[in-house]
Amino acid sequence: MEVSDILVSQDPAQLEPLGQKRRAAGESVIARLLETIDAEALRARAESLRSGIRCTIKFPTPHETYHNVEVLGGRNYHASLTFADGQQWLARFRLPNHNYPPLKERNFDRRSEFAVYRFLATTSVPAPEAFAMADDDDPTNPVGAGYILLDKVPGKAMEWHEATDAQKDHFFRQLADAYVELERHPFPAVGRLTVFSPTPVADDLPAVGTALFDYEASGKPIPLGPFRTSRQYYEAWIVRQMKLLGDGQLGCSVPADLYLVYRTLLEHLPEHDEAERLYLRHVDSRDANFLVDDAYKITGIIDWELAVIVPARNAFQSPLLMYDLGDIYDDQNLHPSPEEQCFAQILRDAGHDSLATWAAQKVSFGYEQCLDTDPHRWDDIVASFAGWWKAATATDTFDWPAWREEAVKKYGDGGFKDPAAS
């Protein structure tokens, strides 16, 4: 039985052994990472950054780590450092999962996240301070695995579904302040931030670098960007996806349909605008990436690993935690949720009309979901495309078979043959 079938069935006799296998696999990944880390070298590096103040490091075991959100965050593992004076840091390591990106790409991801923290340190946006980093497979890195050393921010991961109306209102107003602050810092191109030095250096300021990666047939990554406009960025992204589809590197049961989606998106690129304003966007804005104290004060916004510089309409959409997923994936709409509307109104009442407009729409979210969603989750792509189409064309309905018929007439099938028309 396929994993998806087991999950749908909710059969305890099937779910329990599946859960055990998943846990064993997850703990094995963590164990492999820990084998690559020289704890003594990491301790020496941290102490050198604090003028020799002694520290101890806790590496949670694989068993302790699994399902512990304070240790395991998405694709990363965190060890805790405690200094003799009470200051606490985290050492952040990338997990060697089965879908581990190539060395060049994962080193870029880490360096980009480090650069984002460097930039945020110049703003009033609450975020961890980063002190040092190192690449994987760097002969000058005695720790072994690549890492980022950063401040351990106090607070706990926000649980949005448990927040009261008063707590949500307090959160909205603090987030509005962060949006206003980020709007004060435009960037010159679309891409991801990067730096060259592995420690903060005054003249090594974060700069916009690669936006995304293409891949050679051998799997070697090819950096794309930075791009002067979002039109160039999205065109490169779509062309890459079409290339991967053509090469058979995108697993999809309906390749002709996916080709038609990509061709349609390519025809609806943003207008070329050399004057468009570009800003930092937090890509993974789930509630778990907002740390709050008991008074619901935001103590830190974390996990900026894939943050990207994009147009204001993208950067200042409301965070994912406010989205109505039923409206998006069941009803195939991109309507602003009541929480998005409330957040937008707070921005509007404060005199930030443009920010309010961007926070109350998510057309770019639908567009990007069509490109970013795993093709195996075909129903999610169809829902995102339908919602984007209705929002972009200002229509209330979308008929997939009718749209597909017209798209085939316009674009052909690209040489792809689906097993059956969807």
Residue pairs with C-beta under 8 A, 6 or more apart in sequence:
1 9
1 14
3 18
6 14
6 15
6 18
7 15
7 18
23 66
26 62
26 66
27 62
27 63
27 65
27 66
28 62
29 95
29 96
29 97
30 62
30 65
30 66
30 72
30 77
30 95
31 62
32 96
33 77
33 93
33 95
33 96
33 145
34 59
34 62
36 96
36 144
36 145
37 59
37 79
37 93
37 143
37 144
37 145
38 142
38 143
38 144
39 57
39 59
41 142
41 143
41 144
42 57
42 79
42 91
42 143
42 147
43 55
43 56
43 57
43 81
44 142
45 132
45 142
45 143
45 149
46 55
46 57
46 81
46 83
46 89
46 91
46 149
47 53
47 54
47 55
49 131
49 132
49 149
49 199
50 83
50 87
53 83
53 84
53 85
53 87
54 83
54 84
55 81
55 82
55 83
55 84
55 89
56 81
56 82
57 79
57 80
57 81
57 82
57 91
58 79
58 80
58 82
59 79
60 68
60 71
60 79
64 71
65 71
65 72
65 77
66 72
69 157
69 288
70 78
70 157
71 77
71 78
72 78
72 95
73 288
73 302
73 303
74 284
74 303
74 305
75 94
75 95
75 97
75 305
76 92
76 93
76 94
76 95
76 303
76 305
77 92
77 93
77 95
78 90
78 91
78 92
78 93
79 90
79 91
79 93
80 88
80 89
80 90
80 152
81 88
81 89
81 90
81 91
81 149
81 152
82 88
83 89
88 151
88 152
89 131
89 149
89 150
89 151
89 152
90 128
90 149
90 150
90 151
90 152
91 147
91 148
91 149
92 147
92 148
92 149
92 150
93 145
93 146
93 147
94 100
94 106
94 109
94 110
94 136
94 145
94 146
100 106
101 109
101 213
101 221
102 215
102 219
102 220
102 221
103 136
103 137
104 220
104 221
105 213
105 221
106 136
106 146
107 135
107 136
107 146
108 192
108 194
108 209
108 210
108 213
108 223
109 305
109 306
110 133
110 135
110 136
110 146
110 147
110 148
110 305
111 133
111 135
111 194
111 195
112 192
112 193
112 194
112 209
112 305
112 306
112 307
113 130
113 148
113 304
113 305
113 307
114 130
114 133
114 148
114 195
114 198
115 192
115 193
115 194
115 195
115 206
115 207
116 193
116 206
116 280
116 304
116 307
117 127
117 128
117 129
117 130
117 148
117 150
117 304
118 130
118 193
118 195
118 200
118 205
118 206
119 185
119 193
119 206
119 280
120 127
120 304
121 127
121 129
121 130
121 200
123 181
123 182
123 184
123 185
124 177
124 178
124 181
125 178
125 181
125 182
125 301
126 153
126 178
126 298
126 299
126 300
126 301
127 153
127 300
127 301
127 302
127 304
128 150
128 151
128 152
128 153
128 300
128 302
129 150
129 151
130 148
130 149
130 150
130 151
130 200
131 149
131 150
131 151
131 199
131 200
132 148
132 149
132 198
132 199
133 146
133 147
133 148
133 149
133 198
133 199
134 140
134 141
134 143
134 146
134 147
134 198
135 141
135 146
135 198
136 145
136 146
137 146
138 146
153 291
153 299
153 300
153 302
154 291
154 293
154 299
154 300
155 291
155 292
155 293
155 298
155 299
155 300
156 291
156 292
156 293
157 287
157 288
157 289
157 290
157 291
158 171
158 287
158 288
158 290
158 291
158 292
158 296
158 321
159 287
160 168
160 287
160 321
160 322
161 287
163 171
163 296
167 296
168 339
168 342
169 342
169 346
170 295
170 296
170 297
171 290
171 292
171 296
171 298
172 342
172 343
172 346
173 346
174 297
174 298
175 298
175 319
175 343
176 343
176 346
176 347
176 350
176 352
176 355
178 298
178 301
179 316
179 347
179 352
179 355
179 359
180 350
180 352
180 355
182 279
182 280
182 315
182 316
183 279
183 312
183 316
183 352
183 355
185 279
185 280
186 277
186 278
186 279
187 208
187 278
187 279
187 280
187 309
188 208
188 228
188 278
189 208
189 225
189 226
189 227
189 228
189 278
189 309
190 208
190 211
190 225
190 226
190 227
190 228
190 229
190 230
190 232
190 233
190 278
190 308
190 309
190 310
190 311
191 208
191 209
191 210
191 211
191 225
191 226
191 227
191 233
191 308
191 309
192 208
192 209
192 210
192 211
192 306
192 307
192 308
192 309
193 206
193 207
193 208
193 209
193 280
193 307
193 309
194 206
194 207
194 208
194 209
194 210
195 204
195 205
195 206
195 207
196 204
197 204
208 226
208 309
209 223
209 225
209 226
210 223
210 224
210 225
210 226
211 224
211 225
211 226
211 227
211 233
211 236
211 308
212 224
212 225
212 236
212 237
212 240
213 221
213 222
213 223
213 224
214 221
214 222
214 224
214 240
214 243
215 221
215 222
215 244
215 249
216 222
217 247
224 236
224 240
225 233
225 236
226 309
227 233
227 236
228 274
229 270
229 272
229 273
229 274
229 276
230 270
230 273
230 276
230 278
230 310
230 311
230 314
231 269
231 270
231 271
231 272
231 273
233 310
234 265
234 269
234 270
234 367
235 266
235 269
237 371
238 262
238 265
238 266
238 371
239 266
241 250
241 262
241 371
242 259
242 262
242 263
242 266
242 414
244 250
245 252
245 255
245 258
245 259
245 262
245 416
246 414
246 415
250 258
250 375
251 375
251 376
252 258
252 375
252 376
252 378
253 376
253 378
253 418
253 419
254 378
254 418
254 419
254 422
255 416
255 417
255 418
256 413
256 414
256 416
256 417
256 418
257 378
257 404
257 418
257 422
258 375
258 381
258 416
259 411
259 413
259 414
259 416
260 404
260 407
260 408
260 411
260 413
260 414
261 370
261 381
261 385
262 371
263 407
263 410
263 411
263 414
264 385
264 407
264 411
265 367
265 370
265 371
268 367
268 392
270 276
270 311
276 311
276 312
277 311
277 312
278 309
278 310
278 311
278 312
278 315
279 309
279 310
279 311
279 312
279 315
279 316
280 307
280 308
280 309
280 315
281 307
281 308
281 309
281 310
281 314
281 315
282 289
282 301
282 304
282 307
282 319
283 306
283 307
283 308
284 303
284 305
284 306
284 320
285 319
285 320
285 321
286 319
286 320
286 321
287 321
289 301
289 302
289 303
290 298
290 300
290 301
290 302
290 319
290 321
291 298
291 299
291 300
291 301
291 302
292 298
292 299
293 299
309 315
310 364
311 364
312 354
312 358
313 358
313 361
313 363
313 364
314 364
314 365
314 368
315 358
316 355
316 358
316 359
317 358
317 359
317 361
317 362
317 364
317 365
318 336
318 337
318 339
318 340
318 343
318 344
318 359
318 360
318 362
322 337
322 339
322 340
322 343
323 337
323 340
323 362
324 335
324 337
327 333
327 334
327 335
327 337
328 334
328 366
328 383
328 384
328 387
329 379
329 380
329 383
329 384
330 383
332 382
332 383
332 386
332 387
332 390
332 398
333 387
333 390
333 391
334 361
334 362
334 363
334 365
334 366
334 387
334 388
334 390
334 391
336 344
336 360
336 361
336 362
340 359
340 360
340 362
341 360
343 359
344 356
344 357
344 359
344 360
345 356
347 353
347 355
347 356
347 359
348 356
361 391
362 391
363 388
363 391
363 392
366 384
366 385
366 387
366 388
366 391
366 392
367 388
367 392
369 380
369 381
369 384
369 388
370 381
370 384
370 385
370 388
373 380
373 381
373 384
375 381
382 400
386 398
386 400
389 395
389 398
389 403
390 396
390 397
390 398
400 422
404 421
404 422
